[in-house]
Amino acid sequence: MGLEKETGSSSHVLHVPNLPREDTPLLGKRPKLSSTPKTFANVFIAIVGAGVLGLPYTFKKTGWVMGSLMVFSVAFLTYHCMMLLIHTRRKLESFQGFSKIASFGDLGFTVCGPIGRVSVDFMIVLAQAGFCVSYLIFISNTLAYLMNLQSSEKILGFLSPKALFIWSCFPFQLGLNSIPTLTHMAPLSIFADVVDLGAMGVVMTEDVMFYLKNRPPLEAFGGFSVFFYGLGVAVYAFEGIGMVLPLESEAKHKAKFGKVLALCMTFIALLYGGFGLLGYFAFGDDTKDIITTNLGAGILSTLVQIGLCVNLFFTFPLMMNPVYEVIERRCWGSRYSLWLRWVAVLGVSLIALLVPNFADFLALVGSSVCSALGFVLPALFHLIAFKQEQGWRGFVLDSAIIAFGFTIAVSGTWISLSEILAAKSS
């Protein structure tokens, strides 16, 4: 589909709805343009999440050298693909006849028409729902650990500890996810980020103490068989590409956005690499899929784990809002639908019951969905938009990223599913 034809076609002029979307800010009114420090903070908040808790276990499987290389490589490639989206939007908005491109979905529609929008919508639903599944797995496994309940135990004669905690959360999540606006959830987002940073600081300090005591044997490389598994977790940890276009729109100094984004991604990569290294160095082969369960008994450890559970519990409805925006727009005429939201929460809860391991599920979501959102679609949209301007080097680079993302999606998904099925059978 040629872009020259699209610029003159009214069918491809975007009409941005006034209803909540995946790029809708938490506060009701769109805030004033962000200063450089605020832009840095917004990028940090959009990227850093629960995926970091699975990095030490991933370093155990991949080895600390391979794990470190993966974290920094994925950070660089994610940054590059974020900039591809920004360059693509800037070019398209320079054409007369295009409305403002506010989100990833808008960009997909502008470049590829309805199929582009559908592709982005589909990936966003899978990714956001996948994040929420991992939250429920973390909450249930952590609470079972804190209460010394074994997975083989049966409560009330038929419920496993994991099922008990997931179903205990279910009615409260129905209530939270019934809230129609993001405005009332803004304090929850701030609380979640403060808890994340505080917990990471405590865990890293504890890791240093454990390492100085134990100094367990370590592996530098885990072998090629876990390469795509590690990439999947790293891609999950850096997921946040869906917010880069709204954040760039809100930046006061747009010419500096690329530098701010690069600085923030470097800082996050150093933070992730340090967290993964310290966790693996502290516990070696005993590193568990959720690093906080390695900390042992104690008031501080218990408070950190409970804080993270509360954090993810209240983050759940925030992460589900892009899902509701898509399904209500496509299935209910963009009107609020309580029953669609409740069905979505039920579906996420049922999937969480079937997945035994937190880090394995991070690898699955990162490989299957996040690699497509983070690598394949940005490179594809850029390739289509710049096909007449860029030379063979640009064509080869975009094509290589598409092939790389597709390879991660296929291989990583296969390996992650194998790990999940092996864990279920054991």
N, C-alpha and C positions, 0 to 999 in steps of 0.2 A: 504494500500500500504506500504510494508516494506521498511524501509530506507536502509537496507543492499542491497536490490536489486537495489535501486535507485543509489547507489554510483557507481555501475558498468554499469549503463545504460546511453549511450550517449544521449538518448532522454531527459534526465533530467539535462544535463550540460547546464548551463545558458550561453547565448550569449548576453551580455549587448549591446544594440544599442548605437550608437553615437549621436542619436537624443535626443532632450529634453525629460525628463521624470519627474515623480512626485518628484524625488529626485535631479533634476538638480539645481545647485546653481544659484543665481541671476547673479553673475559675470560669464563671459564666461569661464574662466579657473577655475578649482577647486582650492580653496585657499590652502595655506600651513596648516599644522596641527595646530589646535587651542589650545591656552594656556587655563589654567583652568578658568581664568576670562572671556575669550572670549567664552568658551563653555557655561558658566553660562548665558552670555548675549544671545547667540544663542538659548538656550532652552527657555529663557524668551520670546524672540521675536516670537518663533514658537508657543507658547501657548497662550499668552495674545492677545485678540482681542475684537471685538465688543460685544461678548457675555456678558461681564461684565456689560454693560449698562442695561441689563434686570434683574440683580440680585436684586436690591431693590424691584422691583415689585414682584419678586418671593418670597422674604422674607415677603412681605405683605400677600401673599396667603398662605404661609406655616407657618408663624410665625417666629420670629427671632431666637428662640432656635433651632427649627427644621431646618431652613434654614442654620444656622451655622454648625450644625451637618452634613448636607448633603454636604456642600462645603468641609469640611475637610475629610469626608469619601470618597467622589469621588476623591479628590486629592490623598489620600493614595492608593486607588484601581487603579487609572490611573497610578501612579508611579509603582505599582507592575506589572501591565500588560506591561508597557514599558520595565521593566527589563526582563519579560518573553520573549519578542521579542529578546532582546539582548542575553540572554542565549541560546535561540533556534538557532540564527544565529551562535554564537560561536561554538556550538556543530556541526552544519552541515558543517561549513567551515573547521572543523578539519578532516572531511572525505576526503580521497583521491578521486579526480574525480570531486569535486564540484568547480565551479568557484566562484568568489567573489559575495556575496549576497549584493547588493547595496541598495535595497529598500524593502518596505513592499510587493509589488507585486512579487519581486524576491523570497522572503521568502515563500509566498503562493504557488508559482510555484514549489519550491524545495520540500516543504512538501507534497503538495496534487496534484501536476501536473497542467494541464491546468485549472481544476476547481478551484484550489486555486487562480490562477492568475485572473480568471474571477470574482471570488467573491470579491477580493480586488479591482479590477478595478471598478466593479459595485458600491461598497460602496463609493469609492473615488469620482466617478462622482456625486453620489447623495449628498454626504456631501459637496463637494466644491461648487456645484451648489446651494445647500441649503444655504450656507453662503452668496452667492451673492444675492439670493432672499432677505435674511434678510437685506442686505446692502441697496437694493433699497427701501424696506419698511421703513427703518430708514430715508433715505434721503428724501423720499416723505412726510412722516408724519411730519418730523422736519421742512421742508420748509413750509408746509401748516400751521404749528403752528406759525412759525415766521411771516408769512404774515396774520395771523388772519383769515384764510379761514376755514370754517366749512366743514366737510365731506359731508354734505347734499347739499352744494352749487353746482351749475352747471356753468362751465365756457364755454363760446361760445355756451351755450345752451345744451351741452351734455357731457362735460368732468368734472369728479370730480377733486378736487385739486390733489389728489393722482395720478390719471391717467395722469394729465397734467405734473406733474414733472417727472414721470417715462418715459413718451414718450419724454419729453424734454432731458432727459439723453441719450435716445436710440441712436440717430445718433452719439453722441460723443463716446459712448461706442463701437459702431461698429468700429470707427476709432482706438481707443486704443487697442481693442482686435484683430485688424488686424496685430499688431506688431508681427513678427514671433519669436523674440528672447527675452529672459528675461534680457539680458545684459543691455538694455536701461532702464529697469524698476527698477534697483537697488536703485537709489535715491528716487523713490517713496516709496519703502519699509521703508527706513530710516525715511523719512518724516512722514509716517503713524505711526510709533512707537513713535516718538517724540510727535506728536499730541495726541496720546492715553494717554501717561503718563501725559502730561501737562493738558489735559482735566480732567483726573481722579483726579489729585491734586486739580484743581479748584473746581470740583464738591464736593469733600469731605470737603473742607474748607467751601463752602457754606452750606453744610448739617449741619455742626457743628453750624453755625450761626443760621440757621432755627430752629434747635433742642433747642438751648438755649432760643429762643424766644417763641416757641409754646408748646413744650413738649406734643405732641399728645398721646392719649391712644394707647397702643401696645398689640399685642397678642404674646404669646410665642409659641403656637402650633396651627396650622391651621386645623388639622384634617387629618385622613387617606386618605380622598378623593383627597387631593392635593399632597400626598406623591410622586407619580410617576411623576406628573407634575414638581415638584421642582427638582427631580433627573434629569429629561430631560434637564432642563436649566443648571444645574450644570455640567452635562456631556458635553454639548455643550461648556460651558465656558472653559473647560480644554482640548478641542479637540486639538490635535497636535501630536498624536501618529504616524502619517504617516511620520514624520520627524525625529523620534528618531534614526532610524538606520543610515541615512546619517550623523546625528550630532555625533553619537558615532564613526563613521568611521573617521571623521575629527578631533576628539579629540586627542591631543598630548599625554596625560596621560590616556590611556584607563582604567587602573586599578582604577583610581579615578573617572571615569565617573558616576558610580552609586551614589557615595557620592555627587557629584556636582548636579546630577539630583534630588536627595532627598532634598538637600538644596534649590534648585531653586523652586521645587514644594511646599515646606513649605512656602517659601517667597510669592509665588503667592497665595497660600491658605489664608495666613494672609491678603494679599492685597484685595483679592476677598471678604473675610469675612468682613473686615472693610468697604469696599465700600458698600456691601449689607446692613450691619447693619446701617451705618450712613444715607444712603438714606431712609431706612424705618423709622428709629428713627426721622428723620427730618420731614417727611410728613405723617406718619401713614397711615390711610385708604385712604388718597388722593394721595398716591404714584402712578404715572402713569407708563405705560408699558415702556416708554423711560424716564429715570430719568431726563435727561436734560430739558425736557419740564416742569418739576416742578420748575425750577429755576426762572421763571417769567421774566419780562422785565428788560432790562439793557444792557449796552454795553458789559460788561464782559460775561454775559450769552449768548448774541447773538453771540459773537466771538467764544465762545466755541462750540456752536451748528453748526455754519457755518464751523469751523475748522474740526469738526468730519465728517460733510457731505463731505467736500473736501477730507478728509482722506479716507473715505470709497469709494468715487467715483474713486479714483486712485488705491485703493487696489483691486477693482473689477477685472481688467484684470490679476493681479497677482494670485488671487485665482482661476481664470478660467483656468490657464495654465495647471494644472494637468488634467482637463477635456479634453482640446484639445489634450494633449499627448495621452490619452486613445482612444478618438474617431478617431483621425487621424491614430493611429496605427492599430486600428481594422477595420476602414471603408475606409481608403484611403492609405493603404500601407506605413504608417509612413511618408507620404508626407504632406507638408503644404497645407491646404485647407481653402481658404477664406470663401467659402459658408457654410461649416460646422460650422465654428466659428460664422458666422452671425446667422445661424439657432439656435445655442446654446444660443446666447445672446437674441434672440427673445423669445425663450422658457422660459428663466429665467425671462424676463420682463413680460410675460403673467402670469406666476405663481404669481409674486409679486403683480399684480393687483387684484388677487383673495383672497389674505390673508390680513385680516384687522388689525391684531395685531402683533406687533414686538415680544413681550415676548412669546406669544402663539406659534409663529412659531419657536422660539428658542427651546422651549420645544419639538415641533414635530420633528425637525431635530436631536436634542440631543437624544431623545428617540429612534427614528426609525433607524437612520443610525450610529450616533456617538457611541451608545452603542454597536452596532455590531462590528464596527472598533476598538473601544477602549477596549472592554472586551471579547466578544465572540470569535473573530478570534485569538487574541493573546493567550488566554487560550487553544483554540482548537489546534493551531499549536504546542504549548508547550506540550500538552498532547500527541499528535501523535509522536513528536520527542523524548520524554523522556519516552515513555510508558514502555520500558523494564528496565530502570534504577530506576525510582522513585517508592517509596513504595505506600502503600494505602493512606497515608496522602496527598501525592502530587496528586494522582489521585482524591481524594475527593475534594481537594482545587480547582484544575483546573475545575472539573465538576461543583462545586458550582458556580464558576465565570461564566461559560458558562450559567448555569441555571439562575443566577441573571441577566446577560446581556439580555438574551432572555425574561425574565419577564418584565424588563424595556421596552424593545422594543415593546412588545405587549400591556402592560397596559398603558405605557406612551403615545404611539401613539394613542390609543383609547381615552384617556382623553384629549390629546392635540387637536385632531380633534374635539372632542365635544366642547371644548372651542372656537375653531375657528368658527365652525358652529353656535354656540350660539351668538358669536359676530357679525357674518354676518347677522343673522336674527333680531338682536335688532336694 
